[in-house]
Amino acid sequence: MKTRLFFLTITFFLLTLLFPSPARADGIIIIDPPIMPPIEPFPLAQLVIRYHHVTVTIEDQVAVTHVDQVFYNPNDRQVEGTYVFPIPHEAVVSAFKLWVDGKPVEGEIMDAEKARQTYEDIVRKVKDPALLEYADQGAVRVRIFPIPPDGERRVELEYTQTLSADNGLVRYVYPLNTEKFSTQPLEDVSVSLDIKASAPIRAVYSPSHKVAVDRIDETHVRAGYEDSDVLPDTDFALYYSLGEQEAFHLLSYRDPSDESSSDANDGFFMLLMAPRPDAAARSLPKDVLLVLDRSGSMDGDKIAQAQDALRYILNHLNPEDRFNIIAFSTAIETYSSEGMQPISQVKDALGWVDRLSAEGSTDINRALLEATSLANKERTTYLIFLTDGLPTEGVIESQDILYNLDNAVGESLSRNLRLFAFGVGYDVDTFLLDSLTQAHHGTTTYVLPGERLDETLSAFYAKISTPVLTDLVLNFGELATYDLYPLPLPDLFVGSQILVVGRYRNGGTTDMTLTGEMEGETKTFHFPEQFFSRDSRGGSEPLEALPRLWATRKIGHLLNRLRLEGADQETIDQIVKLSIRYGIVTPYTSYLVTEPQPLGAAEQERIAADQFTQMQAMPTAAPSGQEAVQKAAIQGGMEQANEVAAPPAEAANVVRSLGNRTFVFSNRTWVDTAFDPQTMQTVKVAFLSDDYFALVAARPELGDAFALGSQVIAISDGVAYEVLPADQSTAPIQIPSPIKSEATPVKVIPTPGISASQPTPTAATTTTSVPGGVTCASALITLLGILVGMRVLK
């Protein structure tokens, strides 16, 4: 009886261990089962991560990553076990050290094959597939000291790797998906990078997070991201460019097996451009028109901050720039009636700005017409327009103001005019401001209550202060491309970069050109043999985010079209299909969270029709007010996004995005949104069966999907695989052959002093090398040690 009871207890323990939620885990601490378990199990809370700090130093492409985390045991029972840490994917780890509470610990380092077997053994034991996403990676395994009740364990680890450079573009990746690490928000999370190089560092870009970049000098850059009380769910990636010439970097991704729609197997590309280091010496002279609302509603902090911003701009004009200032309310006041002024007049203009005060009404129409009358069609003009209210004087209808300005600008001035609007507060006409900037090569920035106007405007001007190439046009040679964002292309400025995303057909190598105006002449730059991937499956994981980045921008563009032009069925159809395919949740696409059934083609058509009917029945939304401004800011941000739109918190348990795939939770099953139940049949495989693990070994991308839970429908190479509960019998299946990615060869810069075969051990270091000697093309490294759904016994 006691023996039977013991085995029943163990069975219950294993069935409940790590399985209460569908959340995956980057890694896991395997808790030791008790020697003599009690009759009744006592499930405990998951461990909590107090903080997650990552410090990275990169010197001549040698990256040293130091990770510091504190794990907290909130329970009244001690826990201990084994800590598993996947080795960087496609990387050579030359040095590795691990400390627990200040003491060095030894770890066993396993190659990919041994690690895979370890992962499978763990998955079979605890019946949680969380580790399957690492099925093709090596690992380090270490014994963890007991964590006392209500106690903490600090884990520090450090590893060294050599980063690859592809055509001068270096990539560093650190998975910061702490949604997998902790069920409670992190009190503090940060990633800090210090980058030094022998060549000038050009573009610095993160597709995943908003990073602050501090350029120490040409060859030294610091970048960082930090947040608090947050559960980050996106891996951290940073790209930086090296070289003396113009930066022109192409990244592409294509899955030819994707047949979810007529254009689904077309590719996605991202183009990163930045000027050469000596571009400042060839900067273009520009005209700056500052148009400031000084109506009565600007009184107080707003007018003071606006004056500070104007002072900043005037003091940072380039030697050959010209300027003028218009302050408007009921009347129009111009700094100089004699047209654009040289910078020798800045000191006098500063005194004029100091004397401005807030009073009167708001005549936007007249202010804009006065500004365009001062613009010169022969020079690039940046019109910076700032207002905090609706038009209340003169012409007040938005459509009339837009019509009048278009007529005043005409074709001759339109090419050289860039209009940038700043809407302050909630009492602005979002329809007017966004229509103005879209028609005149600019953008709208909304300064919400509580945000500092002077800081926002000064930071904006710092980015556009020195143009070097205007009127940009890309030519892709013989390669067919479409759906480029942004379009038209913005100007290229010193110290900044342009990020273009788009679609392409088929792929291959093509010669590209970039044409623009420089120093009064048309210049053409040639970039031969640019490679667009034909088949990216099995390649670099960061590139799988390109489809979602493109979809984020396109959906933002379509949402803005709906807001400014009104609803039409075709636009809504596109939004519905894109949001379902790529998991971009918006206020208009809440069906991703609320719909309980798989979202096949017929269901998508029904949802789009319902959405269109609802929008037609709704009254026209007000162009001003808190809701209008927030909506305009969010949608404008999506259209200009440099990182993928994050899903709202309420969608976390219903919608998951894995690379270029999106899964929705329906009837206890995670279903790939590319799966259409009306047109596709599934190949069924039992959870934890031999075929189940063989599939993951053959197609590691299926491991990412299978890690979602014990019931999944995932598509690989056009075949839909359905994971069924372990107690359901299934017929043997044909295991597909592994897919090798078609990729451009990466250029690896050898680094002195770093040897994979001859690491230098230290007293607190366990060192090894990973077989294969491959370079770090994706560097998917993460701190593990997360107890997901942990259950332990007294």
N, C-alpha and C positions, 0 to 999 in steps of 0.2 A: 504493500500500500504506500509506504513511504517512497519507494523507488518510483512508482507510477506518479505520485504527487510531485516528485522532484522534476521528472521529465515534462509534466504538464506545465509546471512553473517556468521551466526553461523555454518551452515552446511559446508560451504567452509572452515571455520576455523578448524573444527574437522577433515575434510578429509585430510587437509594438515599438521595438527599437527603431528610432530614426524614421518614423513613417507617418506622423500625424499631419503633415502639410506637404504640398507639392513643391515646396521651395528646394532648389538644388543647393549643393555646397561646393565651393572651390576645393575643399579638402575636409578632412574629418579627423577627430580624435577618437580612436576606437576604444571604448570603455571596456575594461576587463569585467567579465561577469563575476559575481561573488562566488566564493568556494562553496558556501552553504546558503543558497538563497532561501528566504523565508517563504512561508505558505502564500502570502499575499504580496504581489508586486506593488511598489510605490513609485510611479512615474514622477520624475523631477523636471524642473524647468530647464530650458536650454541655457548654456553659458552665454554671458554677455561680453561684448568687447567694449572696454572703456574708451580706448582710442586706437587709432591706426595711423601711424606716422611713417612716411616713406621718404628717405633722403637719398638722392641720386647724384653722384659726381661722374661726369663724362669728360674724359680727356683724350683727344685724338681717337675717338670712337671706342675707347675702353670704358665701359660703364660699371661702376660699383654701386650696387643697390643695397641700402641698409633699411631693414624693416623693423619697426618697434611697435609691439602691441601688448596690451594687457587684457587677459582673460579673467573674468570674474565668475565665481560659482555662487549663485544666489540661493542655493539650497542648504538644508541643514544636515547634509550628508557629504562625506568625502568622496571624490571621484578621482580616478587615475586611468591611464591607458597609453595608447601609442599614437604618436603624431606623424602624419604623412604629408609630405610636401613635394608636389610635382616639380621635376627639374625643368628648366626653361625649354620650351618647345623649339626644336631646330637650333639649339645653341650649344656651345662648348662652355661648360662651367669650369673655369680654371682654378677657382678658389671658393670654398664654402665654409662658413663657420656658423655655429648655432649656440646660443646661450639661453639658459632658463634661470631667471632670478639671479643673474650675475655669475652663474657657474657654467663653465664649458661642458657640453655634453657630446657624446659620440653618436654618430648616426650611420646607418648602413645606406650606401648609395647604390641604387639598382638601375640597370639599363632598362630600356623601354619594354623589352619582352618580359623580364622578371617583374617589372612594375605592373604591367598589364595583368599578369596572373595574380598579383597581390590585390589589385583593384577588384578583379572578378571574384576572388575568394571573399573579400569584404562584402561585396554586393550580395553574394549568395548567402553569406552568414546573416546579415542584418536585413536582407530583403529591401534594401534601399539602393536605387541605381545612381545615386548622386555622383559617384566617382567615375562613371562611365565617360564623362566628357574628357577625361584625361587618358583614355584608352591607348593613345599612341605616344604617351610621354613617359620618360623615366621618372624616378622619384627618390627622395631621401626619407628614411624611416627612422624614428628616434623614440626612445622611451621617455614618457612624460612623468615627472614627479607628481605625487598626489596633490590635488587642489583641495584644500580644507574647506569645510562649510563656511560660507560667507567670506571666502578668501580669494586671493588673486594670484595669478602666475604671469610674470612678465616674460615674453618671448622676444628675443632679438635674433635676427639672422642677417647674414650678409653674403652676397655672391658677386662674382665678377664675370663679365662676358664681353666679347668683342662684337660690336654692332656692325652690320653691313651697310654699305653705301650703294645705292642704285642711282647711277648718273648724278652723283653728288648729293642725293637726298638720303638722309639718315633717319631711321625710325627707332624709337624706343617705346616699348609697351609694358605696362604693369596692370594686371587685372585688379581693378578696384571695385569689384562687384560685391560689396559688403551686405547686399540683400541676402547673400548666401551665408554670411558670417554670423549674423546676429538678428534675433527677432525684435530687438529694441534699437532705437536710433543710436548712432555713435555720438558720443559727446563731442568728439573732436576728430577730424580726419584731414590729412594734408599730404600733398606730394610736392616736394621741393627738388628742383634740378639745378645743378651748377655745371654749365657746359663750356669747355675750352677746346679750341681747335687751332691747328696750324694755319689754316686758310680762313678767310673772312666767313663769318656765319651770316647767312642771308635771311631767308624766310624762316620764321619759327611759328609753328601752327599745331594746334591740338584739335582733332576732329571730335573729341569726346567731351572735353571740359573747357570751361572759360578760364584761361590761364592769364595771369599777369606776367608780362615780359619786361625785364630790365636789362637793357643793353649796356654793359659795362664799357666795352669797346668793340672794335670790329671782330675780334676773335674770342670774346668772352660774353656769355649771356647767362642770365639767371631767369628761371621760369618757375611759377608755382601755382598751385591750386589748394584752397582750403575751404572747409565748411564745418558747420557744427549742427548737432541735433538732426542728423540726416542718415538715411540708408542709401548710399550711392549704389546704383545698379548698372553702371557702365564702366567697362574697362578703360583705364587711362592710357592714352596714346599721345605721343608727341613726335612731330617731324621737324627736322631742321636741315637747312640747305647750306652746302659749302661751295665756294668757288669765287672766281674773280669776274665772271661774266653774268649776264642776265640769268636769273633763275627761271627755269621752265621745266616743270616736273609733272609727268603724266603718270597717274595710277588708274588701273582699269580692272574691271571684274565682269566675267560673263559665265553664265551657267547654261550651256546649250541644251540641257535636258529639261529645262523649265518650260512646261507647255500649259501653264495656267491661264494664259491669254494669248492673243495673236502676236503681241510684241514682247511677251514675257522673256523669251530667250535672247532678246537683244541685250547688249552689254551696257555697263554703266562706267563712266569715267569721271575723274577729278583732276583738274589742272590747277597747279599752284604756280603763280608767277610773282616775281619780285625784281626790282631794278638792281643793277650792278652796284658795287660798293662806291664807285666814284660818280654815281648819278647826280649827286647834289651839285656838282660843278656844272652840270648841263641842265639845271632846272629851268622850267619855263616861266617867264614873267606872267603874272596873272592880275586880274582886277578883282577886288573884293568889295561887294556891296552889302552893307550891314543895315538891315531894315528892322527897326525895333518898335514894338508896341509900347507906348507910354501912356495908355489910357488909365483912367482912375483905378481900375482893378489891379494894376501893376504896383500900386503904392506899397511901401514897406520893404520887406526882404526881397521881393521879386525884382523891383527896379534896382535895388542895390546890387543884387547878384548879377543882373543883366549888365550893369555898368562895369562890374569887375571883369566879366567875360569880354566885353568890348575892349577894355584896356589890355587884356591879355592878347587879343587878336592884333590890335594896333601895334603892340610892342614886339610882335613876332612876324611882322611882314618882311618879306625878302627885299633886298636892295632895289630890284627893278619892278616891284609890285606897285600897283596904284589902288586907291580906295576912295570910298565915300560913305556917308552915313545918312540914313533917313530915319527920323523919329516921327511916329504918327499917332494921332488920337483923333479929335474932331478936325484938327488942322494938320497939315504936313509941314514938317520942319526939316530942311536939308542942310547938312554941314556946309557944303559948297555948291553954289548954283552954277559953278563954272566947270562942272563935270568931274571926272576922276582925278584924284590928287596924288602927287608923288609922296614918298615916305618922309620927305623933308617937312611935310605938314603934320606929321603925327603928333608932335608936342602940342601944337595948337588944337588939334582934334581931341586930345585927351582932356584939355580944359573944357572943351565944348561938351564932352560926355559927362564931365563932373557936374555940369550945371543942369542936366536933364532932371525933370520931375514928372510925376505921374498925375495926369488929370485928363478929363474929357472922355469922349466916346471912341469908337473904333471904326476907322475908315480903311478897311483892308484894300478895297478896290483901288482907291486913289494912290495908296502907298506903293502897291505893286506896279501900277502904271508909271509912276514917277521913277521908280527904280529902273524899269526897262528902258526908259528914255535916256538914262545915263549910261547904259551898257554900250560897249563898242563891239561891233560884229567881227572885228579883226583880232580880238584878244579873248582868251578864255576867261569867262566871268563867273565867279562863284557868288551867288546871291543867297545870303543867310538871312532867313526870315523868321522872326520870333514874335509869337503872340500868345496871349493867355485868355482870349475871349472870342466871341462871335462877332461878325460884322454888324454894327449898329448904326453906322453913319454912311450916307451916300448910297451906293449900290450894295444891297445886303443879301441878294439871292446868290447862292453859290454858283449855280450854272451861269448866271450873267457875269460874275467875276471871272470864271474860267474862260468864257467866250471872249471877254474884253482883253484878257491877258494874251490869249492865243493870237488875236488880231494884232496886238501891239508887238509881240515878239516876231511873228512872221517867219518865213523860211530863212532869211539871211542871218538872223540873230539866233535862231533855234539851235543851230549846230554848236555854238560856243557857250550857251547859257546852261549853267547847272544850278538848280534851285533846291536848297536844303531848308526844310521847315522844322521849327521847334515849337511844339504845342505845350504850353505850361498849364498844368492843372486839368480839371475835368470840363471846363466851360469853353472848349474849342470845337470847331467844326471839323471832325475827322474826315468827312467826305471831301471837304474843300482842300484840306492840307494834303491828304494822300493823292488826290487828283492832280494837284499842282505839281507835286514832286515826281509823280509817275510820268507826267507829260513833259517834264523838263530835266530828265537825266539826274534826278536827285533822290533823296530819301527823307522820310519823316521820323523825327525823334520825339517821343512823348516824355515829358518831364513830369512825373507824378508827384502829388503832394508828399512832402517830406524829403524829396530828392533835391539836391543843390543844382540850381540852374548854371551857376558859374563853372562848376566842375565839369558838368556834362558838355557845355558848349566849348570850354577850353580844350577838353580832351578830344572833341571832334575836330577842332581846328588844327590841333597838333598833327592829326593824321593826314589832313589835306593841305598842309601849309606849303609843301614843295612838290608840285606836279612835274613829272619828267616825260610822260607819254600820254597823249589824249586821243580821243576818237579811235579807240582800239577796235580792230577787226581781226578775227581768227579765220584762217583757212585750213581745212583739214585734208586738202588734197583730194584723193580718190575715195576716201573713206566717208560713208554716209553718216551724219550725225543729226540729232534733233533734240528738242526739249532742253535747250541750254538755259541755265540760270546762274547769274543774272544776265539778262539781255534787254537793252544794249549793255555792253561791258562798261564798267566804270573806268575812270582815269587811274593811271598808275602813279603812286606818290613815293617819295623817298621814305624809307623806314616802314613801309607797309607792304601788303601783298594782296593779290587778287585770287580768289578761289572760285573756279568755275566748275559746275557739275553738269552732266548731260548724259544722253543715251547715244549708242552707236550700233550699227548693224555688222554682223559677221566677225569683224576684227581683222587683224593683220598689221603690217607695217606701212606707214605712210609718211610723206614729207609734209610738215606743217609750216605755216608762216604766221607771223603776227605783224600787223601793219598799224601805224599810228602817227600822230603829228608830234614832231620833236624839233625844237629850235626853229620853228617856222617852216619846216620841211616835212614831207611824208617819208617816213622811214619804214623799211621792211626787214624783219628779223627772220632768219631761216632756221628751222629746227628739223633736220632730216632724221629719217628712220625712227619715228616715234611708234612704239609698239602698243597695240590695243589687243588684249588677250582674247583668244578664241575660246579657251576653256580654262577656267580658274578653279575648278573643283579640286579639292585636296590641297589647295595652296594656302596663302597667307590669310589668317583669320581677320586681321584688321581690315583687309580689302572687302570682306563680306559686309561691312557697314556701309559701303558706297551706295547700294540700292536704297537704303533707308535715308541716307543723307539727301540723295536726289529726291526721294519721295517727300521728305519734309519740306524742301523748297517748293516743289511743284504744288503740293497741297496748300501751302501758304499763299502761293500765287493765285490758285483757284478760289480760295476763300476770300481773298481781297477782291477778286473779280465779282464774286457774288455780292459782296458788301457795297461795291461802288457801282455795279451795273445792273444788279437785280438778279433774281433766280432764273435759271433755265435748266431744263432737264439734262442736257448733255454735260454741263459742268458738274451738276450734282452726281450724275452717273460716275464721272471720273473720280470725284472725291470719295465716293463710297467704295469703289473698286480699289483705289490706291490705299485707303486707310485700312481696309480689311487685309489686303495683300502684305502690307509692310508694317502693320501694327501702329499706325500713327493715330492716336486717340485725340479727338478735338471735341469742342462743345457740339459740333454738328454731327459727330460720328460716335455718339454714346452707345450705339447699337453693338459696338465691339464688346462692351461690358455687359449689356443687358440682354442680348439675344442668346437663348439657351441652346439653339441647334447649330450644326455646322453651316457655314456661310458659303454655300455653293453658288453657282451662277444664277439659278432661279431665285434664290433667297436674296442675292445682291440686287437683282432687278426689282424685287418687291420692296426692299428697303429704300432704294433710290426713288421709286415712284411715291412711296409714303412720305419721304422727306420733301420731295418737290410739292406734293399736295399740301403738306403742313406749312411750308414756307409761303406758298401762294395765299393761304388763308390767314396768315399772320399779318398784322398791321406793319407798315414800313417802320423799321427801327430808327429811332432818333439818332442824328449824326453827332450829337454831343451828350455829355453826361458821363458818369463814372463807367457805366457798362460799355458805352460806345468807345471811350478812350482805351479801356483795358482790352477790349476786343481788337481794336486797331493795333495796339502795341504788340499783342500776342501774335496776330496774323502777320504783321510786318516783320516781326522777329523770325517767324518761320520761313518767310520768303528769303530772308537774308542769312539764314542759319549757317553757322560753321560747324555745328555739332547736331547730332540726331535729336529730335524732339523726344523728351522723356515722357512716359505715360503717367497719368495722374495716379495718386496713391490708391484710389479705389479700384484701379484696374490691375493691381499687382498680382492678385490671385486668380485673375481671369484671362489676362493677356500676357504672353511672354514673347519676346523677340530674341532669336538666336541667329546672329549673323544676318543673312538676307532672308530669313524665314520668320514667320509669325505663327504662333500657336494660340488657340483659344480653348478654354476648359469647357467641355460640353458633355453632359451625361457621364461624368467621372472620367472622361478621356481628354487628353490634350491632343487637339486636332490641328494639323497644318492647314492654314487658311487657303493654301493652293489645292487642297483636296476637295473634289466635287463628288459627293456621294451619288449623284445621278448619272455620272459619266465614267466613274473610276471604280475598279474593283481592288480590294486590298489583299495582299499576301499576308496571311496570319501566322504569327509566331508567338509561342507561349513565353511569358515572363520567366526569366532565369533558366530557360532551356539551353541546350547546347547550340541550337541554331541562333538563339538570341545573342549569345556571346560571339559566335562566329560572324554574325552580321556586323557587330560593332568592330571586330578586328579587321574586317574587309573594308568597311566604310566608316571611318572614325567620325564623320559628320553625323552619322546616326547615333553615335554615343552622346552627342550634345542633346539630341532630341529625346533619346531614351532616358536621359538623366532627369527629365521632368517628372517621371512617375512610373507606375507599373502598368498603366494603360495609355498608349500613345498611338497616334496615326501620323507617320512621318514619311516624306517622299525623298527618295534618292535615285537619281538617274532616271526619273520618270516613273518609278515603281513606288506604289504606296504600300508601306509595311505597317501592319496593325499589331501592336503588342496586346495580347489578351492576358487575363489573370492566369497565374501559374497552374491552377486546378483545371483549366480548360485544355483539352487535348487538341493538337494541331498536327497536320501532316508535315513531313520533312519538306524543306524548301531548298531551292537552288541558291547557293551563296554566290553573290556576284564577285567579279574580280575587282581588286582595288583600282581606284582611279588615280592616275598621276597627273598632276597639274602641269599645264603648259605655261611656263613663266619665263620672263627674261632673266638671263644670268645676272647675278648680283656681283658688283665689284667690291671686293673685300680689301680694305687697307690693312696690311699686316701691322701689328702693334708690338714694339720691342718690349721684352720683359714679361710677356704673357704667353705661356705655353700650356696647351691642353694636355700634352703627354708628360710634362715634367712640372707639375705644380709645386709651389713652395709651401710646405706645411708650417703651421705655427703651433704653439702649445695649445691653443684653444680652437684649432681648426681641423676639420675633417675634409680632406681634399680628394678629388678624383677627376677623371675626364669622362665625357659621355661618348660612347662608341659612335663612329661615323664621322666625326669631325665636321659636321655641317655648321654653317654660319647662322647667326641669329636673324632670321628673316621675319619672325613674328614675335619671339620673346614673350610668350605667354607665361609669365611667372607670377606666382601669387603666394601670399602667406596663407597657410592652411590652418588647421586646428580649430575647426568650428563644430560644435556639437549641434547637429541638426535633428531636432525632435528626439533628443537623447532621453533614454529611459534607463534608470538604474534601480537596483534593489537595496534595501537596508542590509 
